[in-house]
Amino acid sequence: MPAPLSYGINDAAAVSGLSRSTLYRHATAGRLRLVKVGGRTLVCAASLRVLLGAES
């Protein structure tokens, strides 16, 4: 199964161990990329990995 390209905000919080509000703070500061698709806010998986230091 391929790695996901994005996560819903709740799933991103679960896989990262960070709270939803912390994820939104990082997005506001420009350290995390959020994408709006329809009514959903998605967290770019590559951006989340960079934030957590899993990729550079």
CHARMM-style PDB file with segment names, atoms N, HN, CA, C and O in Angstrom:
ATOM      1  N   MET     1       0.850  -1.181   0.000  1.00  0.00      PROA
ATOM      2  CA  MET     1       0.000   0.000   0.000  1.00  0.00      PROA
ATOM      3  C   MET     1       0.896   1.246   0.000  1.00  0.00      PROA
ATOM      4  O   MET     1       1.784   1.366   0.845  1.00  0.00      PROA
ATOM      5  N   PRO     2       0.673   2.163  -0.931  1.00  0.00      PROA
ATOM      6  CA  PRO     2       1.519   3.368  -0.994  1.00  0.00      PROA
ATOM      7  C   PRO     2       1.267   4.305   0.178  1.00  0.00      PROA
ATOM      8  O   PRO     2       0.188   4.307   0.771  1.00  0.00      PROA
ATOM      9  N   ALA     3       2.275   5.096   0.498  1.00  0.00      PROA
ATOM     10  HN  ALA     3       3.151   5.095   0.016  1.00  0.00      PROA
ATOM     11  CA  ALA     3       2.138   6.084   1.570  1.00  0.00      PROA
ATOM     12  C   ALA     3       1.116   7.141   1.160  1.00  0.00      PROA
ATOM     13  O   ALA     3       1.037   7.492  -0.018  1.00  0.00      PROA
ATOM     14  N   PRO     4       0.336   7.653   2.109  1.00  0.00      PROA
ATOM     15  CA  PRO     4      -0.670   8.668   1.765  1.00  0.00      PROA
ATOM     16  C   PRO     4      -0.018   9.980   1.332  1.00  0.00      PROA
ATOM     17  O   PRO     4       1.058  10.340   1.809  1.00  0.00      PROA
ATOM     18  N   LEU     5      -0.682  10.682   0.426  1.00  0.00      PROA
ATOM     19  HN  LEU     5      -1.557  10.390   0.038  1.00  0.00      PROA
ATOM     20  CA  LEU     5      -0.220  11.994  -0.014  1.00  0.00      PROA
ATOM     21  C   LEU     5      -0.637  13.081   0.966  1.00  0.00      PROA
ATOM     22  O   LEU     5       0.010  14.123   1.064  1.00  0.00      PROA
ATOM     23  N   SER     6      -1.724  12.831   1.691  1.00  0.00      PROA
ATOM     24  HN  SER     6      -2.250  11.984   1.611  1.00  0.00      PROA
ATOM     25  CA  SER     6      -2.221  13.815   2.648  1.00  0.00      PROA
ATOM     26  C   SER     6      -2.993  13.103   3.748  1.00  0.00      PROA
ATOM     27  O   SER     6      -3.356  11.934   3.626  1.00  0.00      PROA
ATOM     28  N   TYR     7      -3.232  13.839   4.823  1.00  0.00      PROA
ATOM     29  HN  TYR     7      -2.938  14.789   4.923  1.00  0.00      PROA
ATOM     30  CA  TYR     7      -3.999  13.338   5.965  1.00  0.00      PROA
ATOM     31  C   TYR     7      -5.074  14.360   6.303  1.00  0.00      PROA
ATOM     32  O   TYR     7      -4.874  15.564   6.138  1.00  0.00      PROA
ATOM     33  N   GLY     8      -6.199  13.879   6.772  1.00  0.00      PROA
ATOM     34  HN  GLY     8      -6.361  12.901   6.907  1.00  0.00      PROA
ATOM     35  CA  GLY     8      -7.151  14.782   7.402  1.00  0.00      PROA
ATOM     36  C   GLY     8      -6.498  15.318   8.664  1.00  0.00      PROA
ATOM     37  O   GLY     8      -5.549  14.717   9.169  1.00  0.00      PROA
ATOM     38  N   ILE     9      -6.981  16.421   9.175  1.00  0.00      PROA
ATOM     39  HN  ILE     9      -7.752  16.908   8.765  1.00  0.00      PROA
ATOM     40  CA  ILE     9      -6.331  17.055  10.326  1.00  0.00      PROA
ATOM     41  C   ILE     9      -6.323  16.124  11.545  1.00  0.00      PROA
ATOM     42  O   ILE     9      -5.339  16.092  12.284  1.00  0.00      PROA
ATOM     43  N   ASN    10      -7.396  15.374  11.762  1.00  0.00      PROA
ATOM     44  HN  ASN    10      -8.195  15.400  11.161  1.00  0.00      PROA
ATOM     45  CA  ASN    10      -7.425  14.446  12.898  1.00  0.00      PROA
ATOM     46  C   ASN    10      -6.434  13.307  12.720  1.00  0.00      PROA
ATOM     47  O   ASN    10      -5.764  12.913  13.675  1.00  0.00      PROA
ATOM     48  N   ASP    11      -6.335  12.774  11.503  1.00  0.00      PROA
ATOM     49  HN  ASP    11      -6.879  13.094  10.728  1.00  0.00      PROA
ATOM     50  CA  ASP    11      -5.373  11.706  11.233  1.00  0.00      PROA
ATOM     51  C   ASP    11      -3.937  12.217  11.346  1.00  0.00      PROA
ATOM     52  O   ASP    11      -3.065  11.513  11.856  1.00  0.00      PROA
ATOM     53  N   ALA    12      -3.690  13.436  10.875  1.00  0.00      PROA
ATOM     54  HN  ALA    12      -4.398  14.009  10.461  1.00  0.00      PROA
ATOM     55  CA  ALA    12      -2.347  14.019  10.996  1.00  0.00      PROA
ATOM     56  C   ALA    12      -1.964  14.178  12.464  1.00  0.00      PROA
ATOM     57  O   ALA    12      -0.818  13.939  12.845  1.00  0.00      PROA
ATOM     58  N   ALA    13      -2.921  14.578  13.272  1.00  0.00      PROA
ATOM     59  HN  ALA    13      -3.852  14.772  12.962  1.00  0.00      PROA
ATOM     60  CA  ALA    13      -2.655  14.699  14.707  1.00  0.00      PROA
ATOM     61  C   ALA    13      -2.339  13.328  15.308  1.00  0.00      PROA
ATOM     62  O   ALA    13      -1.429  13.198  16.126  1.00  0.00      PROA
ATOM     63  N   ALA    14      -3.086  12.321  14.901  1.00  0.00      PROA
ATOM     64  HN  ALA    14      -3.825  12.427  14.236  1.00  0.00      PROA
ATOM     65  CA  ALA    14      -2.871  10.977  15.443  1.00  0.00      PROA
ATOM     66  C   ALA    14      -1.512  10.400  15.042  1.00  0.00      PROA
ATOM     67  O   ALA    14      -0.813   9.836  15.884  1.00  0.00      PROA
ATOM     68  N   VAL    15      -1.130  10.532  13.775  1.00  0.00      PROA
ATOM     69  HN  VAL    15      -1.697  10.991  13.091  1.00  0.00      PROA
ATOM     70  CA  VAL    15       0.137   9.932  13.334  1.00  0.00      PROA
ATOM     71  C   VAL    15       1.352  10.715  13.815  1.00  0.00      PROA
ATOM     72  O   VAL    15       2.433  10.146  13.963  1.00  0.00      PROA
ATOM     73  N   SER    16       1.188  12.012  14.060  1.00  0.00      PROA
ATOM     74  HN  SER    16       0.310  12.475  13.939  1.00  0.00      PROA
ATOM     75  CA  SER    16       2.334  12.827  14.468  1.00  0.00      PROA
ATOM     76  C   SER    16       2.489  12.927  15.978  1.00  0.00      PROA
ATOM     77  O   SER    16       3.581  13.195  16.479  1.00  0.00      PROA
ATOM     78  N   GLY    17       1.397  12.711  16.702  1.00  0.00      PROA
ATOM     79  HN  GLY    17       0.510  12.494  16.295  1.00  0.00      PROA
ATOM     80  CA  GLY    17       1.439  12.898  18.154  1.00  0.00      PROA
ATOM     81  C   GLY    17       1.275  14.354  18.558  1.00  0.00      PROA
ATOM     82  O   GLY    17       1.411  14.690  19.734  1.00  0.00      PROA
ATOM     83  N   LEU    18       0.986  15.219  17.595  1.00  0.00      PROA
ATOM     84  HN  LEU    18       0.876  14.946  16.640  1.00  0.00      PROA
ATOM     85  CA  LEU    18       0.768  16.641  17.871  1.00  0.00      PROA
ATOM     86  C   LEU    18      -0.730  16.912  17.929  1.00  0.00      PROA
ATOM     87  O   LEU    18      -1.519  16.188  17.323  1.00  0.00      PROA
ATOM     88  N   SER    19      -1.117  17.942  18.647  1.00  0.00      PROA
ATOM     89  HN  SER    19      -0.475  18.531  19.140  1.00  0.00      PROA
ATOM     90  CA  SER    19      -2.533  18.291  18.720  1.00  0.00      PROA
ATOM     91  C   SER    19      -2.965  19.025  17.456  1.00  0.00      PROA
ATOM     92  O   SER    19      -2.137  19.536  16.702  1.00  0.00      PROA
ATOM     93  N   ARG    20      -4.266  19.064  17.245  1.00  0.00      PROA
ATOM     94  HN  ARG    20      -4.938  18.649  17.858  1.00  0.00      PROA
ATOM     95  CA  ARG    20      -4.806  19.809  16.107  1.00  0.00      PROA
ATOM     96  C   ARG    20      -4.382  21.271  16.169  1.00  0.00      PROA
ATOM     97  O   ARG    20      -3.986  21.848  15.156  1.00  0.00      PROA
ATOM     98  N   SER    21      -4.464  21.870  17.349  1.00  0.00      PROA
ATOM     99  HN  SER    21      -4.786  21.401  18.171  1.00  0.00      PROA
ATOM    100  CA  SER    21      -4.120  23.286  17.467  1.00  0.00      PROA
ATOM    101  C   SER    21      -2.636  23.514  17.197  1.00  0.00      PROA
ATOM    102  O   SER    21      -2.273  24.544  16.628  1.00  0.00      PROA
ATOM    103  N   THR    22      -1.780  22.592  17.584  1.00  0.00      PROA
ATOM    104  HN  THR    22      -2.075  21.756  18.045  1.00  0.00      PROA
ATOM    105  CA  THR    22      -0.354  22.713  17.283  1.00  0.00      PROA
ATOM    106  C   THR    22      -0.121  22.627  15.780  1.00  0.00      PROA
ATOM    107  O   THR    22       0.691  23.376  15.237  1.00  0.00      PROA
ATOM    108  N   LEU    23      -0.820  21.730  15.106  1.00  0.00      PROA
ATOM    109  HN  LEU    23      -1.480  21.122  15.546  1.00  0.00      PROA
ATOM    110  CA  LEU    23      -0.696  21.633  13.653  1.00  0.00      PROA
ATOM    111  C   LEU    23      -1.133  22.927  12.990  1.00  0.00      PROA
ATOM    112  O   LEU    23      -0.469  23.402  12.068  1.00  0.00      PROA
ATOM    113  N   TYR    24      -2.245  23.508  13.443  1.00  0.00      PROA
ATOM    114  HN  TYR    24      -2.784  23.122  14.192  1.00  0.00      PROA
ATOM    115  CA  TYR    24      -2.712  24.773  12.874  1.00  0.00      PROA
ATOM    116  C   TYR    24      -1.720  25.905  13.149  1.00  0.00      PROA
ATOM    117  O   TYR    24      -1.525  26.767  12.292  1.00  0.00      PROA
ATOM    118  N   ARG    25      -1.091  25.919  14.330  1.00  0.00      PROA
ATOM    119  HN  ARG    25      -1.250  25.219  15.026  1.00  0.00      PROA
ATOM    120  CA  ARG    25      -0.081  26.945  14.632  1.00  0.00      PROA
ATOM    121  C   ARG    25       1.105  26.835  13.682  1.00  0.00      PROA
ATOM    122  O   ARG    25       1.607  27.846  13.189  1.00  0.00      PROA
ATOM    123  N   HSD    26       1.556  25.599  13.425  1.00  0.00      PROA
ATOM    124  HN  HSD    26       1.149  24.779  13.825  1.00  0.00      PROA
ATOM    125  CA  HSD    26       2.668  25.400  12.488  1.00  0.00      PROA
ATOM    126  C   HSD    26       2.265  25.837  11.081  1.00  0.00      PROA
ATOM    127  O   HSD    26       3.078  26.412  10.357  1.00  0.00      PROA
ATOM    128  N   ALA    27       1.040  25.575  10.695  1.00  0.00      PROA
ATOM    129  HN  ALA    27       0.380  25.108  11.284  1.00  0.00      PROA
ATOM    130  CA  ALA    27       0.560  25.997   9.378  1.00  0.00      PROA
ATOM    131  C   ALA    27       0.519  27.515   9.281  1.00  0.00      PROA
ATOM    132  O   ALA    27       0.922  28.080   8.264  1.00  0.00      PROA
ATOM    133  N   THR    28       0.039  28.178  10.319  1.00  0.00      PROA
ATOM    134  HN  THR    28      -0.288  27.719  11.144  1.00  0.00      PROA
ATOM    135  CA  THR    28      -0.015  29.641  10.333  1.00  0.00      PROA
ATOM    136  C   THR    28       1.383  30.241  10.249  1.00  0.00      PROA
ATOM    137  O   THR    28       1.580  31.282   9.622  1.00  0.00      PROA
ATOM    138  N   ALA    29       2.355  29.580  10.882  1.00  0.00      PROA
ATOM    139  HN  ALA    29       2.195  28.735  11.391  1.00  0.00      PROA
ATOM    140  CA  ALA    29       3.737  30.057  10.872  1.00  0.00      PROA
ATOM    141  C   ALA    29       4.454  29.704   9.564  1.00  0.00      PROA
ATOM    142  O   ALA    29       5.597  30.110   9.355  1.00  0.00      PROA
ATOM    143  N   GLY    30       3.788  28.953   8.688  1.00  0.00      PROA
ATOM    144  HN  GLY    30       2.859  28.623   8.857  1.00  0.00      PROA
ATOM    145  CA  GLY    30       4.392  28.601   7.404  1.00  0.00      PROA
ATOM    146  C   GLY    30       5.261  27.367   7.430  1.00  0.00      PROA
ATOM    147  O   GLY    30       5.975  27.094   6.465  1.00  0.00      PROA
ATOM    148  N   ARG    31       5.215  26.616   8.510  1.00  0.00      PROA
ATOM    149  HN  ARG    31       4.635  26.838   9.293  1.00  0.00      PROA
ATOM    150  CA  ARG    31       6.043  25.410   8.630  1.00  0.00      PROA
ATOM    151  C   ARG    31       5.329  24.129   8.218  1.00  0.00      PROA
ATOM    152  O   ARG    31       5.950  23.069   8.146  1.00  0.00      PROA
ATOM    153  N   LEU    32       4.022  24.218   7.945  1.00  0.00      PROA
ATOM    154  HN  LEU    32       3.517  25.080   8.004  1.00  0.00      PROA
ATOM    155  CA  LEU    32       3.227  23.054   7.583  1.00  0.00      PROA
ATOM    156  C   LEU    32       2.250  23.469   6.491  1.00  0.00      PROA
ATOM    157  O   LEU    32       1.605  24.513   6.589  1.00  0.00      PROA
ATOM    158  N   ARG    33       2.146  22.658   5.464  1.00  0.00      PROA
ATOM    159  HN  ARG    33       2.670  21.810   5.384  1.00  0.00      PROA
ATOM    160  CA  ARG    33       1.285  22.987   4.329  1.00  0.00      PROA
ATOM    161  C   ARG    33      -0.078  22.329   4.493  1.00  0.00      PROA
ATOM    162  O   ARG    33      -0.184  21.107   4.605  1.00  0.00      PROA
ATOM    163  N   LEU    34      -1.118  23.155   4.505  1.00  0.00      PROA
ATOM    164  HN  LEU    34      -1.032  24.147   4.414  1.00  0.00      PROA
ATOM    165  CA  LEU    34      -2.493  22.676   4.516  1.00  0.00      PROA
ATOM    166  C   LEU    34      -3.109  22.946   3.151  1.00  0.00      PROA
ATOM    167  O   LEU    34      -2.790  23.941   2.500  1.00  0.00      PROA
ATOM    168  N   VAL    35      -3.984  22.060   2.731  1.00  0.00      PROA
ATOM    169  HN  VAL    35      -4.242  21.252   3.260  1.00  0.00      PROA
ATOM    170  CA  VAL    35      -4.657  22.192   1.441  1.00  0.00      PROA
ATOM    171  C   VAL    35      -6.154  22.033   1.682  1.00  0.00      PROA
ATOM    172  O   VAL    35      -6.585  21.100   2.360  1.00  0.00      PROA
ATOM    173  N   LYS    36      -6.944  22.949   1.125  1.00  0.00      PROA
ATOM    174  HN  LYS    36      -6.594  23.707   0.574  1.00  0.00      PROA
ATOM    175  CA  LYS    36      -8.393  22.843   1.213  1.00  0.00      PROA
ATOM    176  C   LYS    36      -8.899  22.135  -0.037  1.00  0.00      PROA
ATOM    177  O   LYS    36      -8.624  22.569  -1.156  1.00  0.00      PROA
ATOM    178  N   VAL    37      -9.628  21.059   0.151  1.00  0.00      PROA
ATOM    179  HN  VAL    37      -9.851  20.706   1.060  1.00  0.00      PROA
ATOM    180  CA  VAL    37     -10.246  20.330  -0.955  1.00  0.00      PROA
ATOM    181  C   VAL    37     -11.716  20.180  -0.605  1.00  0.00      PROA
ATOM    182  O   VAL    37     -12.082  19.449   0.315  1.00  0.00      PROA
ATOM    183  N   GLY    38     -12.549  20.886  -1.354  1.00  0.00      PROA
ATOM    184  HN  GLY    38     -12.252  21.480  -2.101  1.00  0.00      PROA
ATOM    185  CA  GLY    38     -13.960  20.915  -0.990  1.00  0.00      PROA
ATOM    186  C   GLY    38     -14.083  21.539   0.392  1.00  0.00      PROA
ATOM    187  O   GLY    38     -13.587  22.643   0.618  1.00  0.00      PROA
ATOM    188  N   GLY    39     -14.723  20.862   1.299  1.00  0.00      PROA
ATOM    189  HN  GLY    39     -15.126  19.965   1.116  1.00  0.00      PROA
ATOM    190  CA  GLY    39     -14.862  21.362   2.654  1.00  0.00      PROA
ATOM    191  C   GLY    39     -13.839  20.812   3.625  1.00  0.00      PROA
ATOM    192  O   GLY    39     -13.876  21.117   4.817  1.00  0.00      PROA
ATOM    193  N   ARG    40     -12.921  19.997   3.115  1.00  0.00      PROA
ATOM    194  HN  ARG    40     -12.891  19.749   2.146  1.00  0.00      PROA
ATOM    195  CA  ARG    40     -11.934  19.358   3.990  1.00  0.00      PROA
ATOM    196  C   ARG    40     -10.617  20.110   4.004  1.00  0.00      PROA
ATOM    197  O   ARG    40     -10.191  20.672   2.995  1.00  0.00      PROA
ATOM    198  N   THR    41      -9.982  20.111   5.165  1.00  0.00      PROA
ATOM    199  HN  THR    41     -10.328  19.655   5.985  1.00  0.00      PROA
ATOM    200  CA  THR    41      -8.625  20.624   5.294  1.00  0.00      PROA
ATOM    201  C   THR    41      -7.705  19.419   5.395  1.00  0.00      PROA
ATOM    202  O   THR    41      -7.845  18.591   6.296  1.00  0.00      PROA
ATOM    203  N   LEU    42      -6.767  19.328   4.466  1.00  0.00      PROA
ATOM    204  HN  LEU    42      -6.654  20.001   3.735  1.00  0.00      PROA
ATOM    205  CA  LEU    42      -5.829  18.215   4.434  1.00  0.00      PROA
ATOM    206  C   LEU    42      -4.421  18.715   4.729  1.00  0.00      PROA
ATOM    207  O   LEU    42      -4.040  19.821   4.346  1.00  0.00      PROA
ATOM    208  N   VAL    43      -3.664  17.876   5.413  1.00  0.00      PROA
ATOM    209  HN  VAL    43      -3.973  16.977   5.723  1.00  0.00      PROA
ATOM    210  CA  VAL    43      -2.266  18.169   5.722  1.00  0.00      PROA
ATOM    211  C   VAL    43      -1.411  17.419   4.716  1.00  0.00      PROA
ATOM    212  O   VAL    43      -1.527  16.200   4.582  1.00  0.00      PROA
ATOM    213  N   CYS    44      -0.565  18.132   4.020  1.00  0.00      PROA
ATOM    214  HN  CYS    44      -0.471  19.121   4.129  1.00  0.00      PROA
ATOM    215  CA  CYS    44       0.348  17.522   3.055  1.00  0.00      PROA
ATOM    216  C   CYS    44       1.317  16.597   3.818  1.00  0.00      PROA
ATOM    217  O   CYS    44       2.039  17.044   4.709  1.00  0.00      PROA
ATOM    218  N   ALA    45       1.321  15.315   3.459  1.00  0.00      PROA
ATOM    219  HN  ALA    45       0.734  14.951   2.735  1.00  0.00      PROA
ATOM    220  CA  ALA    45       2.131  14.331   4.185  1.00  0.00      PROA
ATOM    221  C   ALA    45       3.621  14.658   4.112  1.00  0.00      PROA
ATOM    222  O   ALA    45       4.337  14.497   5.099  1.00  0.00      PROA
ATOM    223  N   ALA    46       4.090  15.113   2.959  1.00  0.00      PROA
ATOM    224  HN  ALA    46       3.508  15.245   2.157  1.00  0.00      PROA
ATOM    225  CA  ALA    46       5.514  15.459   2.824  1.00  0.00      PROA
ATOM    226  C   ALA    46       5.876  16.610   3.748  1.00  0.00      PROA
ATOM    227  O   ALA    46       6.949  16.609   4.351  1.00  0.00      PROA
ATOM    228  N   SER    47       4.995  17.584   3.864  1.00  0.00      PROA
ATOM    229  HN  SER    47       4.123  17.585   3.374  1.00  0.00      PROA
ATOM    230  CA  SER    47       5.219  18.723   4.746  1.00  0.00      PROA
ATOM    231  C   SER    47       5.261  18.275   6.210  1.00  0.00      PROA
ATOM    232  O   SER    47       6.065  18.773   6.999  1.00  0.00      PROA
ATOM    233  N   LEU    48       4.396  17.342   6.554  1.00  0.00      PROA
ATOM    234  HN  LEU    48       3.743  16.938   5.913  1.00  0.00      PROA
ATOM    235  CA  LEU    48       4.373  16.823   7.925  1.00  0.00      PROA
ATOM    236  C   LEU    48       5.664  16.067   8.241  1.00  0.00      PROA
ATOM    237  O   LEU    48       6.214  16.201   9.334  1.00  0.00      PROA
ATOM    238  N   ARG    49       6.144  15.275   7.286  1.00  0.00      PROA
ATOM    239  HN  ARG    49       5.697  15.165   6.398  1.00  0.00      PROA
ATOM    240  CA  ARG    49       7.401  14.550   7.502  1.00  0.00      PROA
ATOM    241  C   ARG    49       8.571  15.513   7.679  1.00  0.00      PROA
ATOM    242  O   ARG    49       9.435  15.282   8.525  1.00  0.00      PROA
ATOM    243  N   VAL    50       8.612  16.583   6.898  1.00  0.00      PROA
ATOM    244  HN  VAL    50       7.910  16.771   6.210  1.00  0.00      PROA
ATOM    245  CA  VAL    50       9.675  17.585   7.031  1.00  0.00      PROA
ATOM    246  C   VAL    50       9.595  18.254   8.401  1.00  0.00      PROA
ATOM    247  O   VAL    50      10.613  18.423   9.073  1.00  0.00      PROA
ATOM    248  N   LEU    51       8.395  18.632   8.811  1.00  0.00      PROA
ATOM    249  HN  LEU    51       7.569  18.495   8.266  1.00  0.00      PROA
ATOM    250  CA  LEU    51       8.198  19.266  10.116  1.00  0.00      PROA
ATOM    251  C   LEU    51       8.722  18.382  11.250  1.00  0.00      PROA
ATOM    252  O   LEU    51       9.335  18.870  12.199  1.00  0.00      PROA
ATOM    253  N   LEU    52       8.472  17.083  11.138  1.00  0.00      PROA
ATOM    254  HN  LEU    52       7.974  16.686  10.367  1.00  0.00      PROA
ATOM    255  CA  LEU    52       8.872  16.144  12.189  1.00  0.00      PROA
ATOM    256  C   LEU    52      10.326  15.698  12.046  1.00  0.00      PROA
ATOM    257  O   LEU    52      10.829  14.945  12.879  1.00  0.00      PROA
ATOM    258  N   GLY    53      10.998  16.157  10.997  1.00  0.00      PROA
ATOM    259  HN  GLY    53      10.590  16.769  10.320  1.00  0.00      PROA
ATOM    260  CA  GLY    53      12.407  15.806  10.822  1.00  0.00      PROA
ATOM    261  C   GLY    53      12.619  14.448  10.201  1.00  0.00      PROA
ATOM    262  O   GLY    53      13.734  13.926  10.221  1.00  0.00      PROA
ATOM    263  N   ALA    54      11.563  13.862   9.643  1.00  0.00      PROA
ATOM    264  HN  ALA    54      10.658  14.287   9.627  1.00  0.00      PROA
ATOM    265  CA  ALA    54      11.699  12.555   9.013  1.00  0.00      PROA
ATOM    266  C   ALA    54      12.314  12.666   7.626  1.00  0.00      PROA
ATOM    267  O   ALA    54      12.864  11.695   7.107  1.00  0.00      PROA
ATOM    268  N   GLU    55      12.223  13.855   7.021  1.00  0.00      PROA
ATOM    269  HN  GLU    55      11.777  14.645   7.442  1.00  0.00      PROA
ATOM    270  CA  GLU    55      12.835  14.125   5.721  1.00  0.00      PROA
ATOM    271  C   GLU    55      13.419  15.521   5.758  1.00  0.00      PROA
ATOM    272  O   GLU    55      12.963  16.376   6.518  1.00  0.00      PROA
ATOM    273  N   SER    56      14.421  15.749   4.942  1.00  0.00      PROA
ATOM    274  HN  SER    56      14.792  15.055   4.325  1.00  0.00      PROA
ATOM    275  CA  SER    56      14.978  17.107   4.890  1.00  0.00      PROA
ATOM    276  C   SER    56      14.893  17.687   3.515  1.00  0.00      PROA
ATOM    277  OT1 SER    56      15.317  18.822   3.297  1.00  0.00      PROA
TER     278      SER     56
END
